[in-house]
Structures are given as C-alpha cells and as structure tokens.
C-alpha cells in the first residue's frame, strides 16, 4: 500500500503537460498551508517537477527528455489523469460526506483511491514520487529501476519498485495490443479469485449477457476464509459462499462453481487447477472474464498464473476479457451502462454485506466506473482489455511478471 503523506515535499512546483488542479486540488491546498508557492510552468527555479503520468508517445518522450537534463536525485511527482499510476504516495483530502455522485471523472478517481485506504471517507490523490534518475529507468522499463533502492527514502522501497517495474512493462503490452470491442457471446465463463470480484469487475457485463440469453458460468478460485475479520475462518467461508449465491440470484446466474483454494494463499499447485481446466474444457466458452495480472492484490496476481496453467490448448482462440479492481486499467474500451443496470449491480454488491463492512465497495465501484466513462456518454462504465487467449498469455510471458518469486 502507498505511504499516506501530509503534503508534497515542494515549495516551488513546476508543471508540464497541462493544469493539474482539476485532478489534484488537495495537493495544492496542503502545499499552500506549508508555504508553497502557486504552481508555475516548469523552469530552472522549480524544486520539483509535477506532471501527469504520461500517455505513450509525445508525452512520454517529452518527459524523458526533461528527466535526462535533471540531476539524478531531483524530485519528480507524477499524478493520475488519463493513465492510472502505481502509487507510492497518497495525500488524503478533506473528509466530505460520503456520496456516490461525483462532479467529474477526476472526483470519481479520487474517491476510488480513498476507499481502499480510508474506508471510503473523503478523497485521496495518488502520486508516484521518485528522483529523476529512478523515474527515467521506470518509464523505460529498465531492470535498473529496482536496483539498489535508497533505504533512507520511504518512497523507494524494493517491493514498490519491483511491482512498479512490472506494472510499467504491463502498460507497454496494453499499448502495443489494443483491446477489441465487447461483443455478445453465446458461452461466457467468469473466473475470479474472490467472492465479490465478479460483481465489481464485470457485473454489468454479466447482466448484459444474461439478458441476451448467453450461457454464463461463474467460477471462484478461493474459499473466502479470510474475508470476515470478526469470525472464525470456517464461519467467514460459510458467510461468503452464501453471499455469493445471493449475488448471483440477483444477476440471474445459476451455473456456479466453488474451487475453494485457501484465500490469500492461492497458488498453481493444488487440486483447483485441474478442476478449473475440466470446467473450462467441458463448457468451452467463447469468452472468459478474469482479473488482469497487474491488479494490486496477491490472489489476483496468482489467479492469472492458475488460469494460465489450467488453460486448455483447445481454447487458444477464445477471448479473454481482463479487468482491474485494485489497480485500474488505463483503458476506456468496455461497456457503458445506464441507471437501471447501475441499480441492479448495486443490489448485487450489497449482497456482500460482510465485505461492505471492511471496504466501501459501492463507492469504489461508482468512483472507478465514473472515471472509466470519462470519454463516454454513459454515466458508468466497466473497462476490459479483450484479446484472444493466445495473445493475452504471450503478453503475460513477455512482461516477465509470471516469474515473480519474491511475493
């Protein structure tokens, strides 16, 4: 998880690539309280470079040119705008009354970031804060980015640098392999690590598929034993299985399968991998919904390795629709949905009452879906990276993420 800070460590921030105030208003309010000057266009008199996490192409090339001219230890802070970043710093804004309505996409993204760390209260702004030399290596996806972290700097710890490098390599794959459109399919399987992932990440897509008459099968990999902190593991698993069944009744799905790998300890070796392969071979889906490998959750990462190991060769032409929850996809392709679907999806989320006590997942979903819809006429959207399975697994292999051992 990112460090929660009190302000950006700058008194004279310099800006490139546009006005950041709509996206990070709290950072400037906190900075002003510390005596920081108003942000100014980038010049030699600035003590920090402030920029959006760059889109591929001109923005990245411009930022890299500036970084090359700076000293290796010059501080740079990147914020989120069009591309979500892998944050190591959160600034918590003023606490407001909880709401599911947001003035714009920027507010939705800030609400989403707040929900995981602060149970949904207020708004958080996410940053990647690194010295110029290290950031340049990260943006170029160089292995040197994780080499010799500065142990005196709370923002340069090895775990973050290694996963940030994985994330950057994953972004490059997304940019090189554009998503296809979400089209109706006759047979759809949803493979998710936890109970509630299926509703949060593709609940609208499930509702659309059921309404179109598609056959839908939902498979959960883990058993839910760690999801309810106030009861025993056995009771937690029982509660969450029951909640999953209630949620699927709301969405209209009857074909349910529980593989019951131990939650938080999911791995390839286990009976669930063979069971998953059999379920996929028998159903022979046209599309599989799952979580993308760069989602910032250990079971979500391992779910990709399990699915890869279980994937039948006969399904290499089947498409995979990957989505994100703990780390948003940097895409706007997907499924926009209306107030009727929004209400039904909310009802299904609320079936997971035990999880709403842990995290305000309604606010998580509303905020993220609002940001995904920033270029759409719809108010909410689910985003998917859709590729033929063979291309998806090739992309995973090229990143090297699948060989990660230290987690």
N, C-alpha and C positions, 0 to 999 in steps of 0.2 A: 504494500500500500504506500502511496506517496506520503511524504512528510507534510504535516499541516503547519504552515508558517503564518507569521503575523503581518508580513509585508514583503515586497520585492526589495532586495538589497541594492537600491539605487537611489541617487539624489538627482541625477540628470539623465533620464532615459531618452534614448534616440530611436526614432521609429523608421521602419521601411515597410513597404507594401501595404499602405493604407492606414486608415484610422482604426485603432483597436478599441476605442471607448465603448462601442456597442457590445463588444464581446467580453471585455474585462473591466467594467466600470468600477468594481470593487477595488481592484489593484490600485487605481489612481486615487480613490478616496483614502485608502490605507496609506498610500505614499504621501499624500498631502499632509496627513496627520503626523508623519515623520519628518516633515520639512522638505520633501522632494519638490522639485520644480515641475511645472507643467511639461508634459512630453513634447519633444521638439523633433523636427526632421533630423535624421541621422547626420552627425558631423563629428569632427575630431574632439569637440568639447564634451561629448557624452561619456558617461561612465558605465553604460550598459546598452547593448543593442536589443531592441524589442521588436519581434516580428511574428507573424502567424507561422504556424508550421507550414512549410512551403508545399504548394502543389507541384507536381512534376513539371519539368520544362523550364520556362524562363524564371519562375520564382526560385526554384532550387539553384539554378545556375547563378543568378544574381547574388543570392545569399552566400553561396560557396565562394564567389569572388571576394566578397567583403570579408568573410572569415579568413581567407588567405592573407589579407593585409593586416590583420589584427595580431597582437601578441597571443601566444597560445593560452594564456591564463585570463584573457579578457572575458568578462561575464556576458553571456547571451541568454536571454529568456525568450522562448517560443511559446505562443499561446494557441488555443484552438479556434479555428474559424471554419474553413471548408474541409480540413483534414484533421481527424482526431489524433492526438499525440499520445505518447507513452509517458505519462507524467511522473515526475519525482517530487513535485511541489503542488499543494493545494492551498489556496487562500480562501478562507471562509468569509463570505459576505455577511451583511446584516441579516438577522433572522426575521423572516416575514411569516405571516400566517400561511399555513400550508394551503396550497391550491393546485389544482390540476389544469389551470388555464394560464397560458403564457403569452406575453405581449408579442414575442417574436421567437425565431429559431434559436437565437443566442440565449435567451432566458430558459428555453427548454433544455439546452445543453448544460447550462449551469445548474439547473435543478437536478438533472440526471447525475451530474458529478457529485452533488451534495448528498444524494440519497444513500449511497453506499457507506459513506464515512460518517454522516451525521443524521442517520435515520430519516432523512428527507426534510430536515429543517433548513430553511434559508436557501442560499445559492452558493456554490463553490466554483472557483475558477482554477482550471488546471494549467500547469506550466511544465515545460522541460527546461530546467535551468542547468546549463553546463558551460564550462570555459570554451572559448572558440576552437581550440585545437581538438578537444574531445568531440565537440559537436560536429565539426567537419568530418571526422572519422565516422561518426554515426550516420550522417546523411549519405556518405559514400559507401555505407555498409561494409566498412573495413573491419577486419578482425581486431585491429589495433584499438578499436573503440572500447573494448573491455579489458585492455591490457594495463596492468598496474594502476588500479583505482587509487585516488588520493584519499587515504583513510582519515585525513583531517577534515575532509569536506563531507558533511552529512548527505549531500545530494549525489555523491559519486561512490555509491556502494556497488559491489560486484554483482549482486543479484539484479539490481535495476539495470546496470549497464549490459549485462548478458541478455536479459529479456528485451531491452530496448533495441539491441542489435538484431535479435530475432524478429522483432516487430518491423524494423526498417526493411529487412530482407523480404518479409511478407508483403509489405506495401509495394515493393518493386514488382512482385509477382502479380499483385492485383492490377497494377498499372499496365503491365505487359499483356495481361489476359483479361480483356473486358468481359463483363458479365453479359450473358444472354438475357432475354426477357422472360418473366414468369408467365408461362402459358399453361392452359389446362392439360392435365394428365389423367389417364384412366386409373393408375395404381400408384399410390403415394405412401411412402414409409417415413415416419418421423423417428429419428434415433437421437435421444438426448440423454445427457448424463444424470440429470436430477429431475425430480418431480417439480414442476412449475416452469422449467426451461421451455417446454413445448408450447405453453400458452404465451409466455412472454416473448419468445423469439419468432413464433410463426402461428400464433393463434388466429389471426385474420386469414392467413393462407389456408389453415385447416377449415375454417368456416366456409371460405370460398369453395374449397374442394368438395366438402360435404354437400353444399348447395348445388354444385354442378353434377352430383351423382358419382363422384370418384370414389373408389375404394381406398380407405385410409386406415393404415395400421400404425399404432404408436408403440414404441419400444423404449423403456427406461433402463439404463445400464446399472445404476446404483440403487441401494435399498432405503435411503433416507434416514439411516440411524443417527446421523449427526445433526439433523436439521432442527430439532426442538430441544433447546438447551435446558429446559426446566424439567424434563422427564428422562427416564431410562432410555438406552439405545433401542431396546425392543419396543417400548411404547412409542418412541419417535417414529420408528419404521412403520408401525401399525397406523398411526395417525396420518402419515404422509401417503401411504398406499390408499387409504380411504379418501383423502382429499383429492388424489389423482383421479380416482374413479368418479368422484362428484364433478370435477372439472371437465372430464371427458363426456359425461352425460350432458353437460351444458353445451359443449361443442358438437355433440351428436356423433361421437366416435365410440364404437363398441369393440373393435379389434385391438385389445390391449395386452401387452406382454411385459412382465417384470423379471429382469435378469438378476437383480439383487446382488451385484458386486458390492463390497463394502465401501460406503461413502467416504470420501477423502483418501481412499487407498486403491482407487481404480488403477489397474494395470493390464497389460496384454495377457499375461499368463493367468488363466482362470477359465472355468467352465463356461463363463458368459461369452467368451469369444467364439467358441464353437456353436453355442446356441444362437448367437447373432447371425453367424454365417448360414445356419439352417433356416432361420426365419427369413432372411433375405433371398436365399435360393428358392424357397417354397413360394414366396409371394411374388417374386420377380417384378420389382417396382419399376416405374418409368422415371420416378424422381425420389430422391432421398433428401429430406431436410435434416440438417445437423448443425452443430456449432462449429465456427471456424477455429482453426488451431491456434490463432493468436489471441483468443479470448483470455482475459487475465484471471484465470482460475485453473487450478491444478487438474481437477477432474475434467474440465472442459478440454484442456490440452490432451490429457490421456485418452479422452473419448475418441480423438482423431486417430491415435495410434491403435486403439482397439478396433475401430471401424476399418482402418486400413488393413489390419491383419485378418479381419473377418471377411473382407470384400471378395465376393466370388468373381472369378475371371469372366463369367458369363454376363456380368453387369457392367463391363467397361464402357458401354455406350449409354448406360443410364446416367442421368444428370444428377449432380449434387448441388443443392441449394444451401450454402453455408450462411450463417447469420452470427451476430455478436450480441452479447449482453453486458459482460464486464469490460469489454473493450469494443467500442462501436466500429462498424465497418465504414471506411471512407468512401461510401457509395451513396448514390441516390436512386439507383435502379431497385425495383421491388414492387410492392403492392400498396397503393394508396387506398384508404378505406374511409367510410362515412360514419356518421353518428350512430347508426343502427348497429354496425359491426363493432364500433367502439364500445357500445353499451354491453354487447354480448361478450366481448373479450374481457371487459372489466368484471363482469359477473363470474367468468371462469377464473380470473386472477383471484377474486375474493373467496373462491372455494378453498384456496390455500391459506386459510386463516392463520395457521401456525407460523407461516413464513412472513406474513404481513406484520407479525409482532416483532420479527427480527429486523426486517428492512421494509421500507415503504415502497414495495414493488409497483404499486399503482403509479406513484409519482415517477419512479424510474422509467416505466414504460411510456407514460404520457410525455415526459420530457424528451426521451430519445426519439419517440415516434414523431414528435413535433419538429425536431431537428432534421430527421430524415426527410420530412416533407417540405423542406425549405424552398425547393425549386418546383414544387408540385401544387396543383390547385386543391388537392386534398388537405385536410387538417392533420391527418396522421398517416404514417407510412411504416411498413416493415421493409427493411433493406436486405437483399440477398445477393451473394456472389454465386452465380449459377454457371457451372461448367460441366462438360462431360467428365465422368468419373476419372477416366484415364488422364486428362489434363490436370484435374484437381490434384490427384496423387503425385503426378510428376512435379507440380509446383511445390507441394509439400516437401518432396525429396530434395529439390534444388535449394530450398532455404537452409537445409541442414537442421531445421528445428526438430525433426523427428528423432534425431540422435542425441537430443539434450539429455544429460545424465544427472546433472547436479541437483535438480529439483526433486 
